[in-house]
Amino acid sequence: MAKFEKGKALNPNDIIAYQEEGIVSMELLHNESGSITLFAFGKGQQLSPHSAPLDAFIQAIDGQFVLTLDDEEHLIKAGEIFMIPAGHVHSLRADNKFKMIITMVSVKRNIDFKK
């Protein structure tokens, strides 16, 4: 497993390893504006239904998984992205192992991107 370093390019699949019959997470960034976390799910693992106070941007980077959002199932495959709206009930199921990046961002201040 590689170490994540700012200012260097790295393949996220090399940063986090699978643990058979487990879920591994590695937080890359966490501050008052949000977080970026890598996840590796072993086959048969799942996250039970829950909601979050922020939009969650998911990037599948290896394998595929079933994401249930508001009782509707979506098959998310490596290379695909999905946005989970804040406050919506969702869950994840790993019929096979998969890896993903989840980015949660809270913008509570005015930012002028034109500067």
Biopython code that builds the backbone (N, CA, C, O; Angstrom):
import numpy as np
from Bio.PDB.StructureBuilder import StructureBuilder

atoms = [
    (1, "MET", "N", (0.848, -1.175, 0.000)),
    (1, "MET", "CA", (0.000, 0.000, 0.000)),
    (1, "MET", "C", (0.894, 1.239, 0.000)),
    (1, "MET", "O", (1.816, 1.347, 0.808)),
    (2, "ALA", "N", (0.618, 2.163, -0.903)),
    (2, "ALA", "CA", (1.398, 3.390, -1.026)),
    (2, "ALA", "C", (0.899, 4.437, -0.033)),
    (2, "ALA", "O", (-0.234, 4.372, 0.443)),
    (3, "LYS", "N", (1.750, 5.383, 0.263)),
    (3, "LYS", "CA", (1.382, 6.489, 1.148)),
    (3, "LYS", "C", (0.944, 7.673, 0.293)),
    (3, "LYS", "O", (1.569, 7.975, -0.724)),
    (4, "PHE", "N", (-0.128, 8.340, 0.705)),
    (4, "PHE", "CA", (-0.620, 9.504, -0.007)),
    (4, "PHE", "C", (0.190, 10.723, 0.403)),
    (4, "PHE", "O", (0.327, 11.020, 1.590)),
    (5, "GLU", "N", (0.725, 11.428, -0.589)),
    (5, "GLU", "CA", (1.494, 12.640, -0.324)),
    (5, "GLU", "C", (0.963, 13.763, -1.197)),
    (5, "GLU", "O", (0.747, 13.582, -2.395)),
    (6, "LYS", "N", (0.755, 14.930, -0.587)),
    (6, "LYS", "CA", (0.324, 16.098, -1.352)),
    (6, "LYS", "C", (1.421, 16.484, -2.328)),
    (6, "LYS", "O", (2.606, 16.343, -2.025)),
    (7, "GLY", "N", (1.032, 16.968, -3.487)),
    (7, "GLY", "CA", (1.986, 17.422, -4.482)),
    (7, "GLY", "C", (2.572, 16.310, -5.332)),
    (7, "GLY", "O", (3.502, 16.556, -6.100)),
    (8, "LYS", "N", (2.057, 15.096, -5.219)),
    (8, "LYS", "CA", (2.534, 13.963, -6.017)),
    (8, "LYS", "C", (1.351, 13.223, -6.617)),
    (8, "LYS", "O", (0.321, 13.031, -5.972)),
    (9, "ALA", "N", (1.524, 12.810, -7.870)),
    (9, "ALA", "CA", (0.491, 12.008, -8.525)),
    (9, "ALA", "C", (0.583, 10.570, -8.030)),
    (9, "ALA", "O", (1.673, 10.025, -7.855)),
    (10, "LEU", "N", (-0.574, 9.973, -7.809)),
    (10, "LEU", "CA", (-0.619, 8.597, -7.326)),
    (10, "LEU", "C", (-1.919, 7.962, -7.786)),
    (10, "LEU", "O", (-2.946, 8.637, -7.846)),
    (11, "ASN", "N", (-1.894, 6.700, -8.105)),
    (11, "ASN", "CA", (-3.090, 5.976, -8.484)),
    (11, "ASN", "C", (-3.840, 5.587, -7.208)),
    (11, "ASN", "O", (-3.272, 4.892, -6.365)),
    (12, "PRO", "N", (-5.106, 6.014, -7.038)),
    (12, "PRO", "CA", (-5.819, 5.702, -5.794)),
    (12, "PRO", "C", (-5.944, 4.202, -5.536)),
    (12, "PRO", "O", (-6.034, 3.781, -4.383)),
    (13, "ASN", "N", (-5.950, 3.389, -6.597)),
    (13, "ASN", "CA", (-6.013, 1.938, -6.407)),
    (13, "ASN", "C", (-4.762, 1.398, -5.715)),
    (13, "ASN", "O", (-4.804, 0.337, -5.093)),
    (14, "ASP", "N", (-3.656, 2.123, -5.823)),
    (14, "ASP", "CA", (-2.415, 1.708, -5.168)),
    (14, "ASP", "C", (-2.342, 2.159, -3.712)),
    (14, "ASP", "O", (-1.525, 1.647, -2.947)),
    (15, "ILE", "N", (-3.180, 3.102, -3.327)),
    (15, "ILE", "CA", (-3.117, 3.680, -1.982)),
    (15, "ILE", "C", (-3.809, 2.801, -0.950)),
    (15, "ILE", "O", (-3.373, 2.730, 0.200)),
    (16, "ILE", "N", (-4.883, 2.133, -1.354)),
    (16, "ILE", "CA", (-5.689, 1.363, -0.401)),
    (16, "ILE", "C", (-5.828, -0.076, -0.892)),
    (16, "ILE", "O", (-6.030, -0.324, -2.081)),
    (17, "ALA", "N", (-5.716, -1.014, 0.038)),
    (17, "ALA", "CA", (-5.782, -2.436, -0.297)),
    (17, "ALA", "C", (-7.070, -3.046, 0.226)),
    (17, "ALA", "O", (-7.654, -2.566, 1.198)),
    (18, "TYR", "N", (-7.502, -4.108, -0.430)),
    (18, "TYR", "CA", (-8.673, -4.843, 0.034)),
    (18, "TYR", "C", (-8.336, -5.649, 1.278)),
    (18, "TYR", "O", (-7.214, -6.124, 1.453)),
    (19, "GLN", "N", (-9.333, -5.790, 2.128)),
    (19, "GLN", "CA", (-9.267, -6.711, 3.258)),
    (19, "GLN", "C", (-10.436, -7.657, 3.057)),
    (19, "GLN", "O", (-11.594, -7.239, 3.084)),
    (20, "GLU", "N", (-10.136, -8.927, 2.857)),
    (20, "GLU", "CA", (-11.199, -9.880, 2.607)),
    (20, "GLU", "C", (-12.218, -9.842, 3.749)),
    (20, "GLU", "O", (-11.857, -9.837, 4.926)),
    (21, "GLU", "N", (-13.487, -9.815, 3.375)),
    (21, "GLU", "CA", (-14.581, -9.776, 4.333)),
    (21, "GLU", "C", (-14.517, -8.572, 5.261)),
    (21, "GLU", "O", (-14.875, -8.671, 6.435)),
    (22, "GLY", "N", (-14.058, -7.420, 4.733)),
    (22, "GLY", "CA", (-13.995, -6.211, 5.539)),
    (22, "GLY", "C", (-14.133, -4.968, 4.685)),
    (22, "GLY", "O", (-14.176, -5.035, 3.456)),
    (23, "ILE", "N", (-14.200, -3.841, 5.356)),
    (23, "ILE", "CA", (-14.235, -2.537, 4.706)),
    (23, "ILE", "C", (-13.042, -1.746, 5.224)),
    (23, "ILE", "O", (-12.853, -1.609, 6.432)),
    (24, "VAL", "N", (-12.234, -1.224, 4.294)),
    (24, "VAL", "CA", (-11.078, -0.417, 4.651)),
    (24, "VAL", "C", (-11.337, 1.001, 4.178)),
    (24, "VAL", "O", (-11.821, 1.208, 3.065)),
    (25, "SER", "N", (-11.017, 1.983, 5.019)),
    (25, "SER", "CA", (-11.165, 3.374, 4.599)),
    (25, "SER", "C", (-9.890, 4.130, 4.927)),
    (25, "SER", "O", (-9.186, 3.813, 5.885)),
    (26, "MET", "N", (-9.610, 5.131, 4.113)),
    (26, "MET", "CA", (-8.452, 5.994, 4.329)),
    (26, "MET", "C", (-8.870, 7.420, 4.023)),
    (26, "MET", "O", (-9.176, 7.756, 2.879)),
    (27, "GLU", "N", (-8.883, 8.247, 5.037)),
    (27, "GLU", "CA", (-9.255, 9.641, 4.861)),
    (27, "GLU", "C", (-8.053, 10.401, 4.312)),
    (27, "GLU", "O", (-6.997, 10.443, 4.943)),
    (28, "LEU", "N", (-8.218, 11.002, 3.136)),
    (28, "LEU", "CA", (-7.138, 11.762, 2.516)),
    (28, "LEU", "C", (-7.154, 13.215, 2.947)),
    (28, "LEU", "O", (-6.110, 13.860, 3.038)),
    (29, "LEU", "N", (-8.344, 13.722, 3.209)),
    (29, "LEU", "CA", (-8.498, 15.125, 3.588)),
    (29, "LEU", "C", (-9.744, 15.255, 4.452)),
    (29, "LEU", "O", (-10.783, 14.662, 4.165)),
    (30, "HIS", "N", (-9.622, 16.036, 5.505)),
    (30, "HIS", "CA", (-10.788, 16.321, 6.345)),
    (30, "HIS", "C", (-10.569, 17.672, 7.013)),
    (30, "HIS", "O", (-9.619, 17.859, 7.774)),
    (31, "ASN", "N", (-11.463, 18.608, 6.717)),
    (31, "ASN", "CA", (-11.416, 19.909, 7.382)),
    (31, "ASN", "C", (-12.829, 20.474, 7.431)),
    (31, "ASN", "O", (-13.791, 19.771, 7.119)),
    (32, "GLU", "N", (-12.959, 21.742, 7.822)),
    (32, "GLU", "CA", (-14.287, 22.331, 7.983)),
    (32, "GLU", "C", (-15.058, 22.442, 6.666)),
    (32, "GLU", "O", (-16.270, 22.659, 6.678)),
    (33, "SER", "N", (-14.372, 22.297, 5.538)),
    (33, "SER", "CA", (-15.031, 22.396, 4.236)),
    (33, "SER", "C", (-15.517, 21.057, 3.696)),
    (33, "SER", "O", (-16.304, 21.023, 2.749)),
    (34, "GLY", "N", (-15.057, 19.949, 4.287)),
    (34, "GLY", "CA", (-15.500, 18.640, 3.809)),
    (34, "GLY", "C", (-14.435, 17.578, 3.969)),
    (34, "GLY", "O", (-13.511, 17.715, 4.771)),
    (35, "SER", "N", (-14.578, 16.509, 3.187)),
    (35, "SER", "CA", (-13.631, 15.399, 3.296)),
    (35, "SER", "C", (-13.528, 14.639, 1.982)),
    (35, "SER", "O", (-14.425, 14.681, 1.141)),
    (36, "ILE", "N", (-12.396, 13.935, 1.830)),
    (36, "ILE", "CA", (-12.180, 13.024, 0.714)),
    (36, "ILE", "C", (-11.688, 11.721, 1.337)),
    (36, "ILE", "O", (-10.695, 11.707, 2.064)),
    (37, "THR", "N", (-12.395, 10.625, 1.046)),
    (37, "THR", "CA", (-12.074, 9.344, 1.657)),
    (37, "THR", "C", (-12.059, 8.242, 0.607)),
    (37, "THR", "O", (-12.942, 8.174, -0.247)),
    (38, "LEU", "N", (-11.052, 7.383, 0.678)),
    (38, "LEU", "CA", (-10.986, 6.180, -0.150)),
    (38, "LEU", "C", (-11.616, 5.032, 0.625)),
    (38, "LEU", "O", (-11.476, 4.951, 1.846)),
    (39, "PHE", "N", (-12.304, 4.149, -0.079)),
    (39, "PHE", "CA", (-12.879, 2.949, 0.527)),
    (39, "PHE", "C", (-12.555, 1.734, -0.319)),
    (39, "PHE", "O", (-12.536, 1.818, -1.547)),
    (40, "ALA", "N", (-12.301, 0.609, 0.325)),
    (40, "ALA", "CA", (-12.168, -0.687, -0.331)),
    (40, "ALA", "C", (-13.112, -1.647, 0.397)),
    (40, "ALA", "O", (-12.937, -1.911, 1.586)),
    (41, "PHE", "N", (-14.097, -2.160, -0.310)),
    (41, "PHE", "CA", (-15.083, -3.076, 0.264)),
    (41, "PHE", "C", (-14.785, -4.498, -0.179)),
    (41, "PHE", "O", (-14.613, -4.754, -1.370)),
    (42, "GLY", "N", (-14.724, -5.415, 0.761)),
    (42, "GLY", "CA", (-14.608, -6.822, 0.429)),
    (42, "GLY", "C", (-15.950, -7.356, -0.041)),
    (42, "GLY", "O", (-16.997, -6.776, 0.246)),
    (43, "LYS", "N", (-15.909, -8.466, -0.766)),
    (43, "LYS", "CA", (-17.121, -9.095, -1.274)),
    (43, "LYS", "C", (-18.081, -9.389, -0.118)),
    (43, "LYS", "O", (-17.678, -9.926, 0.914)),
    (44, "GLY", "N", (-19.351, -9.031, -0.306)),
    (44, "GLY", "CA", (-20.382, -9.304, 0.679)),
    (44, "GLY", "C", (-20.559, -8.223, 1.735)),
    (44, "GLY", "O", (-21.448, -8.334, 2.579)),
    (45, "GLN", "N", (-19.736, -7.181, 1.707)),
    (45, "GLN", "CA", (-19.847, -6.106, 2.695)),
    (45, "GLN", "C", (-20.922, -5.116, 2.276)),
    (45, "GLN", "O", (-21.294, -5.041, 1.105)),
    (46, "GLN", "N", (-21.411, -4.361, 3.242)),
    (46, "GLN", "CA", (-22.439, -3.368, 2.925)),
    (46, "GLN", "C", (-22.465, -2.259, 3.966)),
    (46, "GLN", "O", (-21.978, -2.421, 5.085)),
    (47, "LEU", "N", (-23.034, -1.149, 3.580)),
    (47, "LEU", "CA", (-23.347, -0.059, 4.497)),
    (47, "LEU", "C", (-24.854, 0.004, 4.596)),
    (47, "LEU", "O", (-25.542, 0.055, 3.577)),
    (48, "SER", "N", (-25.366, 0.002, 5.790)),
    (48, "SER", "CA", (-26.817, 0.032, 5.997)),
    (48, "SER", "C", (-27.371, 1.412, 5.623)),
    (48, "SER", "O", (-26.617, 2.380, 5.526)),
    (49, "PRO", "N", (-28.674, 1.498, 5.415)),
    (49, "PRO", "CA", (-29.285, 2.774, 5.017)),
    (49, "PRO", "C", (-28.977, 3.893, 6.015)),
    (49, "PRO", "O", (-29.082, 3.719, 7.229)),
    (50, "HIS", "N", (-28.593, 5.046, 5.462)),
    (50, "HIS", "CA", (-28.274, 6.220, 6.269)),
    (50, "HIS", "C", (-28.377, 7.454, 5.380)),
    (50, "HIS", "O", (-28.562, 7.336, 4.169)),
    (51, "SER", "N", (-28.259, 8.618, 5.968)),
    (51, "SER", "CA", (-28.219, 9.863, 5.201)),
    (51, "SER", "C", (-27.057, 10.697, 5.722)),
    (51, "SER", "O", (-26.511, 10.421, 6.790)),
    (52, "ALA", "N", (-26.688, 11.713, 4.962)),
    (52, "ALA", "CA", (-25.582, 12.592, 5.332)),
    (52, "ALA", "C", (-26.030, 14.042, 5.130)),
    (52, "ALA", "O", (-26.889, 14.313, 4.290)),
    (53, "PRO", "N", (-25.459, 14.964, 5.886)),
    (53, "PRO", "CA", (-25.875, 16.366, 5.777)),
    (53, "PRO", "C", (-25.290, 17.089, 4.562)),
    (53, "PRO", "O", (-25.656, 18.234, 4.294)),
    (54, "LEU", "N", (-24.389, 16.438, 3.827)),
    (54, "LEU", "CA", (-23.743, 17.059, 2.660)),
    (54, "LEU", "C", (-23.967, 16.203, 1.419)),
    (54, "LEU", "O", (-24.185, 14.997, 1.531)),
    (55, "ASP", "N", (-23.917, 16.816, 0.239)),
    (55, "ASP", "CA", (-23.891, 16.043, -1.000)),
    (55, "ASP", "C", (-22.652, 15.157, -0.981)),
    (55, "ASP", "O", (-21.599, 15.567, -0.493)),
    (56, "ALA", "N", (-22.776, 13.946, -1.510)),
    (56, "ALA", "CA", (-21.650, 13.013, -1.565)),
    (56, "ALA", "C", (-21.390, 12.659, -3.025)),
    (56, "ALA", "O", (-22.252, 12.100, -3.702)),
    (57, "PHE", "N", (-20.196, 12.990, -3.501)),
    (57, "PHE", "CA", (-19.778, 12.707, -4.871)),
    (57, "PHE", "C", (-18.961, 11.422, -4.827)),
    (57, "PHE", "O", (-17.890, 11.390, -4.221)),
    (58, "ILE", "N", (-19.456, 10.361, -5.463)),
    (58, "ILE", "CA", (-18.796, 9.055, -5.432)),
    (58, "ILE", "C", (-18.166, 8.767, -6.785)),
    (58, "ILE", "O", (-18.784, 8.968, -7.830)),
    (59, "GLN", "N", (-16.914, 8.288, -6.747)),
    (59, "GLN", "CA", (-16.197, 7.854, -7.939)),
    (59, "GLN", "C", (-15.817, 6.390, -7.732)),
    (59, "GLN", "O", (-15.040, 6.072, -6.831)),
    (60, "ALA", "N", (-16.360, 5.500, -8.559)),
    (60, "ALA", "CA", (-15.982, 4.084, -8.494)),
    (60, "ALA", "C", (-14.636, 3.939, -9.203)),
    (60, "ALA", "O", (-14.496, 4.354, -10.354)),
    (61, "ILE", "N", (-13.639, 3.349, -8.523)),
    (61, "ILE", "CA", (-12.304, 3.240, -9.121)),
    (61, "ILE", "C", (-11.874, 1.800, -9.389)),
    (61, "ILE", "O", (-10.875, 1.572, -10.071)),
    (62, "ASP", "N", (-12.619, 0.823, -8.856)),
    (62, "ASP", "CA", (-12.321, -0.582, -9.132)),
    (62, "ASP", "C", (-13.572, -1.402, -8.835)),
    (62, "ASP", "O", (-14.256, -1.155, -7.841)),
    (63, "GLY", "N", (-13.869, -2.362, -9.680)),
    (63, "GLY", "CA", (-15.019, -3.227, -9.457)),
    (63, "GLY", "C", (-16.335, -2.512, -9.696)),
    (63, "GLY", "O", (-16.410, -1.561, -10.474)),
    (64, "GLN", "N", (-17.359, -2.976, -9.024)),
    (64, "GLN", "CA", (-18.684, -2.374, -9.131)),
    (64, "GLN", "C", (-19.457, -2.659, -7.852)),
    (64, "GLN", "O", (-19.126, -3.575, -7.100)),
    (65, "PHE", "N", (-20.500, -1.851, -7.616)),
    (65, "PHE", "CA", (-21.310, -2.017, -6.415)),
    (65, "PHE", "C", (-22.728, -1.560, -6.680)),
    (65, "PHE", "O", (-23.008, -0.875, -7.664)),
    (66, "VAL", "N", (-23.614, -1.953, -5.786)),
    (66, "VAL", "CA", (-25.011, -1.541, -5.875)),
    (66, "VAL", "C", (-25.237, -0.443, -4.849)),
    (66, "VAL", "O", (-25.025, -0.632, -3.651)),
    (67, "LEU", "N", (-25.669, 0.698, -5.340)),
    (67, "LEU", "CA", (-26.013, 1.824, -4.478)),
    (67, "LEU", "C", (-27.526, 1.966, -4.515)),
    (67, "LEU", "O", (-28.121, 2.089, -5.585)),
    (68, "THR", "N", (-28.140, 1.950, -3.345)),
    (68, "THR", "CA", (-29.589, 2.165, -3.268)),
    (68, "THR", "C", (-29.819, 3.581, -2.761)),
    (68, "THR", "O", (-29.350, 3.950, -1.684)),
    (69, "LEU", "N", (-30.541, 4.366, -3.545)),
    (69, "LEU", "CA", (-30.853, 5.749, -3.194)),
    (69, "LEU", "C", (-32.366, 5.903, -3.217)),
    (69, "LEU", "O", (-33.005, 5.706, -4.250)),
    (70, "ASP", "N", (-32.931, 6.256, -2.070)),
    (70, "ASP", "CA", (-34.383, 6.437, -1.966)),
    (70, "ASP", "C", (-35.133, 5.226, -2.541)),
    (70, "ASP", "O", (-36.082, 5.383, -3.309)),
    (71, "ASP", "N", (-34.700, 4.027, -2.163)),
    (71, "ASP", "CA", (-35.316, 2.748, -2.539)),
    (71, "ASP", "C", (-35.131, 2.358, -4.009)),
    (71, "ASP", "O", (-35.766, 1.410, -4.472)),
    (72, "GLU", "N", (-34.276, 3.068, -4.752)),
    (72, "GLU", "CA", (-33.993, 2.711, -6.145)),
    (72, "GLU", "C", (-32.544, 2.240, -6.252)),
    (72, "GLU", "O", (-31.630, 2.946, -5.827)),
    (73, "GLU", "N", (-32.329, 1.035, -6.825)),
    (73, "GLU", "CA", (-30.984, 0.478, -6.956)),
    (73, "GLU", "C", (-30.289, 0.992, -8.217)),
    (73, "GLU", "O", (-30.901, 1.135, -9.275)),
    (74, "HIS", "N", (-28.978, 1.267, -8.065)),
    (74, "HIS", "CA", (-28.139, 1.715, -9.172)),
    (74, "HIS", "C", (-26.869, 0.880, -9.149)),
    (74, "HIS", "O", (-26.219, 0.770, -8.109)),
    (75, "LEU", "N", (-26.509, 0.291, -10.282)),
    (75, "LEU", "CA", (-25.251, -0.442, -10.395)),
    (75, "LEU", "C", (-24.174, 0.553, -10.828)),
    (75, "LEU", "O", (-24.243, 1.111, -11.923)),
    (76, "ILE", "N", (-23.185, 0.770, -9.971)),
    (76, "ILE", "CA", (-22.118, 1.735, -10.244)),
    (76, "ILE", "C", (-20.846, 0.954, -10.561)),
    (76, "ILE", "O", (-20.395, 0.135, -9.759)),
    (77, "LYS", "N", (-20.268, 1.215, -11.741)),
    (77, "LYS", "CA", (-19.088, 0.472, -12.214)),
    (77, "LYS", "C", (-17.850, 1.362, -12.204)),
    (77, "LYS", "O", (-17.947, 2.589, -12.230)),
    (78, "ALA", "N", (-16.677, 0.712, -12.167)),
    (78, "ALA", "CA", (-15.403, 1.438, -12.195)),
    (78, "ALA", "C", (-15.402, 2.446, -13.338)),
    (78, "ALA", "O", (-15.777, 2.130, -14.467)),
    (79, "GLY", "N", (-14.972, 3.661, -13.023)),
    (79, "GLY", "CA", (-14.938, 4.739, -14.008)),
    (79, "GLY", "C", (-16.177, 5.618, -13.979)),
    (79, "GLY", "O", (-16.195, 6.683, -14.596)),
    (80, "GLU", "N", (-17.218, 5.181, -13.267)),
    (80, "GLU", "CA", (-18.448, 5.960, -13.207)),
    (80, "GLU", "C", (-18.480, 6.818, -11.942)),
    (80, "GLU", "O", (-17.801, 6.539, -10.955)),
    (81, "ILE", "N", (-19.296, 7.875, -12.011)),
    (81, "ILE", "CA", (-19.486, 8.775, -10.872)),
    (81, "ILE", "C", (-20.973, 8.840, -10.545)),
    (81, "ILE", "O", (-21.824, 8.549, -11.386)),
    (82, "PHE", "N", (-21.268, 9.229, -9.304)),
    (82, "PHE", "CA", (-22.661, 9.315, -8.863)),
    (82, "PHE", "C", (-22.739, 10.361, -7.763)),
    (82, "PHE", "O", (-21.873, 10.406, -6.889)),
    (83, "MET", "N", (-23.755, 11.192, -7.793)),
    (83, "MET", "CA", (-23.954, 12.210, -6.770)),
    (83, "MET", "C", (-25.134, 11.813, -5.884)),
    (83, "MET", "O", (-26.249, 11.614, -6.365)),
    (84, "ILE", "N", (-24.866, 11.702, -4.585)),
    (84, "ILE", "CA", (-25.924, 11.422, -3.610)),
    (84, "ILE", "C", (-26.312, 12.759, -2.983)),
    (84, "ILE", "O", (-25.481, 13.398, -2.339)),
    (85, "PRO", "N", (-27.549, 13.189, -3.158)),
    (85, "PRO", "CA", (-27.963, 14.472, -2.593)),
    (85, "PRO", "C", (-28.005, 14.437, -1.056)),
    (85, "PRO", "O", (-28.349, 13.421, -0.453)),
    (86, "ALA", "N", (-27.656, 15.537, -0.460)),
    (86, "ALA", "CA", (-27.685, 15.664, 1.000)),
    (86, "ALA", "C", (-29.066, 15.302, 1.532)),
    (86, "ALA", "O", (-30.084, 15.661, 0.940)),
    (87, "GLY", "N", (-29.090, 14.589, 2.650)),
    (87, "GLY", "CA", (-30.333, 14.267, 3.322)),
    (87, "GLY", "C", (-31.084, 13.070, 2.766)),
    (87, "GLY", "O", (-32.082, 12.658, 3.357)),
    (88, "HIS", "N", (-30.642, 12.495, 1.650)),
    (88, "HIS", "CA", (-31.341, 11.357, 1.057)),
    (88, "HIS", "C", (-30.813, 10.046, 1.627)),
    (88, "HIS", "O", (-29.609, 9.886, 1.831)),
    (89, "VAL", "N", (-31.716, 9.121, 1.880)),
    (89, "VAL", "CA", (-31.344, 7.822, 2.434)),
    (89, "VAL", "C", (-30.703, 6.968, 1.338)),
    (89, "VAL", "O", (-31.240, 6.835, 0.239)),
    (90, "HIS", "N", (-29.538, 6.392, 1.665)),
    (90, "HIS", "CA", (-28.814, 5.559, 0.718)),
    (90, "HIS", "C", (-28.076, 4.439, 1.451)),
    (90, "HIS", "O", (-27.841, 4.514, 2.657)),
    (91, "SER", "N", (-27.718, 3.408, 0.700)),
    (91, "SER", "CA", (-26.943, 2.295, 1.233)),
    (91, "SER", "C", (-26.071, 1.742, 0.111)),
    (91, "SER", "O", (-26.300, 2.029, -1.064)),
    (92, "LEU", "N", (-25.066, 0.943, 0.483)),
    (92, "LEU", "CA", (-24.154, 0.343, -0.488)),
    (92, "LEU", "C", (-24.073, -1.150, -0.245)),
    (92, "LEU", "O", (-24.136, -1.608, 0.896)),
    (93, "ARG", "N", (-23.931, -1.920, -1.339)),
    (93, "ARG", "CA", (-23.786, -3.369, -1.238)),
    (93, "ARG", "C", (-22.696, -3.837, -2.196)),
    (93, "ARG", "O", (-22.701, -3.491, -3.378)),
    (94, "ALA", "N", (-21.768, -4.622, -1.675)),
    (94, "ALA", "CA", (-20.671, -5.154, -2.483)),
    (94, "ALA", "C", (-20.957, -6.609, -2.823)),
    (94, "ALA", "O", (-20.646, -7.499, -2.031)),
    (95, "ASP", "N", (-21.550, -6.869, -3.998)),
    (95, "ASP", "CA", (-21.742, -8.251, -4.432)),
    (95, "ASP", "C", (-20.383, -8.859, -4.787)),
    (95, "ASP", "O", (-20.198, -10.074, -4.714)),
    (96, "ASN", "N", (-19.447, -8.010, -5.167)),
    (96, "ASN", "CA", (-18.047, -8.356, -5.391)),
    (96, "ASN", "C", (-17.233, -7.207, -4.805)),
    (96, "ASN", "O", (-17.786, -6.151, -4.496)),
    (97, "LYS", "N", (-15.937, -7.400, -4.651)),
    (97, "LYS", "CA", (-15.130, -6.327, -4.061)),
    (97, "LYS", "C", (-15.106, -5.106, -4.982)),
    (97, "LYS", "O", (-15.206, -5.228, -6.203)),
    (98, "PHE", "N", (-14.971, -3.929, -4.372)),
    (98, "PHE", "CA", (-14.881, -2.683, -5.135)),
    (98, "PHE", "C", (-14.167, -1.624, -4.311)),
    (98, "PHE", "O", (-14.039, -1.727, -3.090)),
    (99, "LYS", "N", (-13.704, -0.595, -5.030)),
    (99, "LYS", "CA", (-13.088, 0.569, -4.398)),
    (99, "LYS", "C", (-13.770, 1.827, -4.913)),
    (99, "LYS", "O", (-14.220, 1.889, -6.057)),
    (100, "MET", "N", (-13.835, 2.838, -4.031)),
    (100, "MET", "CA", (-14.435, 4.113, -4.424)),
    (100, "MET", "C", (-13.771, 5.256, -3.671)),
    (100, "MET", "O", (-13.138, 5.066, -2.633)),
    (101, "ILE", "N", (-13.939, 6.437, -4.227)),
    (101, "ILE", "CA", (-13.558, 7.684, -3.570)),
    (101, "ILE", "C", (-14.852, 8.435, -3.303)),
    (101, "ILE", "O", (-15.694, 8.566, -4.191)),
    (102, "ILE", "N", (-15.010, 8.928, -2.083)),
    (102, "ILE", "CA", (-16.186, 9.738, -1.766)),
    (102, "ILE", "C", (-15.708, 11.123, -1.343)),
    (102, "ILE", "O", (-14.854, 11.262, -0.467)),
    (103, "THR", "N", (-16.270, 12.131, -1.978)),
    (103, "THR", "CA", (-15.923, 13.524, -1.687)),
    (103, "THR", "C", (-17.169, 14.223, -1.168)),
    (103, "THR", "O", (-18.208, 14.248, -1.828)),
    (104, "MET", "N", (-17.048, 14.786, 0.018)),
    (104, "MET", "CA", (-18.149, 15.531, 0.620)),
    (104, "MET", "C", (-17.665, 16.957, 0.846)),
    (104, "MET", "O", (-16.628, 17.178, 1.471)),
    (105, "VAL", "N", (-18.426, 17.927, 0.331)),
    (105, "VAL", "CA", (-17.991, 19.313, 0.397)),
    (105, "VAL", "C", (-19.105, 20.192, 0.947)),
    (105, "VAL", "O", (-20.267, 20.085, 0.554)),
    (106, "SER", "N", (-18.716, 21.057, 1.861)),
    (106, "SER", "CA", (-19.629, 22.037, 2.428)),
    (106, "SER", "C", (-19.066, 23.422, 2.145)),
    (106, "SER", "O", (-17.968, 23.759, 2.589)),
    (107, "VAL", "N", (-19.811, 24.206, 1.417)),
    (107, "VAL", "CA", (-19.363, 25.571, 1.143)),
    (107, "VAL", "C", (-20.257, 26.503, 1.958)),
    (107, "VAL", "O", (-21.430, 26.693, 1.637)),
    (108, "LYS", "N", (-19.692, 27.073, 3.004)),
    (108, "LYS", "CA", (-20.461, 27.942, 3.896)),
    (108, "LYS", "C", (-19.973, 29.388, 3.822)),
    (108, "LYS", "O", (-20.323, 30.210, 4.668)),
    (109, "ARG", "N", (-19.182, 29.688, 2.828)),
    (109, "ARG", "CA", (-18.680, 31.048, 2.689)),
    (109, "ARG", "C", (-18.737, 31.444, 1.218)),
    (109, "ARG", "O", (-18.775, 30.585, 0.337)),
    (110, "ASN", "N", (-18.741, 32.717, 0.968)),
    (110, "ASN", "CA", (-18.751, 33.216, -0.401)),
    (110, "ASN", "C", (-17.336, 33.162, -0.957)),
    (110, "ASN", "O", (-16.401, 33.705, -0.369)),
    (111, "ILE", "N", (-17.194, 32.498, -2.095)),
    (111, "ILE", "CA", (-15.888, 32.375, -2.740)),
    (111, "ILE", "C", (-16.022, 32.949, -4.143)),
    (111, "ILE", "O", (-16.928, 32.578, -4.890)),
    (112, "ASP", "N", (-15.124, 33.849, -4.494)),
    (112, "ASP", "CA", (-15.110, 34.432, -5.826)),
    (112, "ASP", "C", (-14.097, 33.663, -6.666)),
    (112, "ASP", "O", (-12.892, 33.881, -6.544)),
    (113, "PHE", "N", (-14.589, 32.753, -7.527)),
    (113, "PHE", "CA", (-13.716, 31.926, -8.346)),
    (113, "PHE", "C", (-13.157, 32.678, -9.548)),
    (113, "PHE", "O", (-12.321, 32.138, -10.273)),
    (114, "LYS", "N", (-13.596, 33.896, -9.772)),
    (114, "LYS", "CA", (-13.123, 34.675, -10.921)),
    (114, "LYS", "C", (-11.769, 35.301, -10.668)),
    (114, "LYS", "O", (-11.092, 35.710, -11.611)),
    (115, "LYS", "N", (-11.360, 35.385, -9.413)),
    (115, "LYS", "CA", (-10.074, 36.003, -9.070)),
    (115, "LYS", "C", (-8.923, 35.134, -9.453)),
    (115, "LYS", "O", (-7.770, 35.506, -9.234)),
]
sb = StructureBuilder()
sb.init_structure("model")
sb.init_model(0)
sb.init_chain("A")
sb.init_seg("    ")
for serial, (resi, resn, name, xyz) in enumerate(atoms, 1):
    if name == "N":
        sb.init_residue(resn, " ", resi, " ")
    sb.init_atom(name, np.array(xyz, "f"), 0.0, 1.0, " ", f" {name:<3s}", serial, name[0])
structure = sb.get_structure()
